[in-house]
Amino acid sequence: SRQLELLLVIKAVAPRITHLLRSTPMAVHTQVWQHLERVERALRDTLGNSLFYRATDNAWELAQRAPSQGGLGLRSPCDQVDVAFCASFAYATRCLPLLFPRHGHLFPNFAASPAHENE
């Protein structure tokens, strides 16, 4: 059914897309960006199929809201690509030195501001 298709996208496909976004710096890959736009169109089409009409921009914005705000919790891959990678990168640079102390010098502390480094 159409609702089952949307449910599978929300629960199975969307988390895999998020993982891909967190692990790949997309901003430099224009071919990958084109694929992300196709994925977003496919998500919108799936949403439209479950609504029985084409999803308007307004419906897509509503679907991207959190469920607590009346949305479906869908995320636009194009909107979250840079933020997802930066968040993953920041987390990794903070955690990897703790996991591998001997190699801590290989992971710069990007969270520290340059003004505090001289103190």
Secondary structure as a PSIPRED ss2 file (coil, helix, strand):
# PSIPRED VFORMAT (PSIPRED V4.0)

   1 S C   1.000  0.000  0.000
   2 R H   0.000  1.000  0.000
   3 Q H   0.000  1.000  0.000
   4 L H   0.000  1.000  0.000
   5 E H   0.000  1.000  0.000
   6 L H   0.000  1.000  0.000
   7 L H   0.000  1.000  0.000
   8 L H   0.000  1.000  0.000
   9 V H   0.000  1.000  0.000
  10 I H   0.000  1.000  0.000
  11 K H   0.000  1.000  0.000
  12 A H   0.000  1.000  0.000
  13 V H   0.000  1.000  0.000
  14 A H   0.000  1.000  0.000
  15 P H   0.000  1.000  0.000
  16 R H   0.000  1.000  0.000
  17 I H   0.000  1.000  0.000
  18 T H   0.000  1.000  0.000
  19 H H   0.000  1.000  0.000
  20 L H   0.000  1.000  0.000
  21 L H   0.000  1.000  0.000
  22 R H   0.000  1.000  0.000
  23 S H   0.000  1.000  0.000
  24 T C   1.000  0.000  0.000
  25 P C   1.000  0.000  0.000
  26 M H   0.000  1.000  0.000
  27 A H   0.000  1.000  0.000
  28 V H   0.000  1.000  0.000
  29 H C   1.000  0.000  0.000
  30 T H   0.000  1.000  0.000
  31 Q H   0.000  1.000  0.000
  32 V H   0.000  1.000  0.000
  33 W H   0.000  1.000  0.000
  34 Q H   0.000  1.000  0.000
  35 H H   0.000  1.000  0.000
  36 L H   0.000  1.000  0.000
  37 E H   0.000  1.000  0.000
  38 R H   0.000  1.000  0.000
  39 V H   0.000  1.000  0.000
  40 E H   0.000  1.000  0.000
  41 R H   0.000  1.000  0.000
  42 A H   0.000  1.000  0.000
  43 L H   0.000  1.000  0.000
  44 R H   0.000  1.000  0.000
  45 D H   0.000  1.000  0.000
  46 T H   0.000  1.000  0.000
  47 L H   0.000  1.000  0.000
  48 G H   0.000  1.000  0.000
  49 N H   0.000  1.000  0.000
  50 S H   0.000  1.000  0.000
  51 L H   0.000  1.000  0.000
  52 F C   1.000  0.000  0.000
  53 Y C   1.000  0.000  0.000
  54 R C   1.000  0.000  0.000
  55 A C   1.000  0.000  0.000
  56 T C   1.000  0.000  0.000
  57 D H   0.000  1.000  0.000
  58 N H   0.000  1.000  0.000
  59 A H   0.000  1.000  0.000
  60 W H   0.000  1.000  0.000
  61 E H   0.000  1.000  0.000
  62 L H   0.000  1.000  0.000
  63 A H   0.000  1.000  0.000
  64 Q C   1.000  0.000  0.000
  65 R C   1.000  0.000  0.000
  66 A C   1.000  0.000  0.000
  67 P H   0.000  1.000  0.000
  68 S H   0.000  1.000  0.000
  69 Q H   0.000  1.000  0.000
  70 G C   1.000  0.000  0.000
  71 G C   1.000  0.000  0.000
  72 L C   1.000  0.000  0.000
  73 G C   1.000  0.000  0.000
  74 L C   1.000  0.000  0.000
  75 R C   1.000  0.000  0.000
  76 S C   1.000  0.000  0.000
  77 P H   0.000  1.000  0.000
  78 C H   0.000  1.000  0.000
  79 D H   0.000  1.000  0.000
  80 Q H   0.000  1.000  0.000
  81 V H   0.000  1.000  0.000
  82 D H   0.000  1.000  0.000
  83 V H   0.000  1.000  0.000
  84 A H   0.000  1.000  0.000
  85 F H   0.000  1.000  0.000
  86 C H   0.000  1.000  0.000
  87 A H   0.000  1.000  0.000
  88 S H   0.000  1.000  0.000
  89 F H   0.000  1.000  0.000
  90 A H   0.000  1.000  0.000
  91 Y H   0.000  1.000  0.000
  92 A H   0.000  1.000  0.000
  93 T H   0.000  1.000  0.000
  94 R H   0.000  1.000  0.000
  95 C H   0.000  1.000  0.000
  96 L H   0.000  1.000  0.000
  97 P H   0.000  1.000  0.000
  98 L H   0.000  1.000  0.000
  99 L H   0.000  1.000  0.000
 100 F C   1.000  0.000  0.000
 101 P H   0.000  1.000  0.000
 102 R H   0.000  1.000  0.000
 103 H H   0.000  1.000  0.000
 104 G H   0.000  1.000  0.000
 105 H H   0.000  1.000  0.000
 106 L H   0.000  1.000  0.000
 107 F C   1.000  0.000  0.000
 108 P C   1.000  0.000  0.000
 109 N C   1.000  0.000  0.000
 110 F C   1.000  0.000  0.000
 111 A C   1.000  0.000  0.000
 112 A C   1.000  0.000  0.000
 113 S C   1.000  0.000  0.000
 114 P H   0.000  1.000  0.000
 115 A H   0.000  1.000  0.000
 116 H H   0.000  1.000  0.000
 117 E H   0.000  1.000  0.000
 118 N C   1.000  0.000  0.000
 119 E C   1.000  0.000  0.000
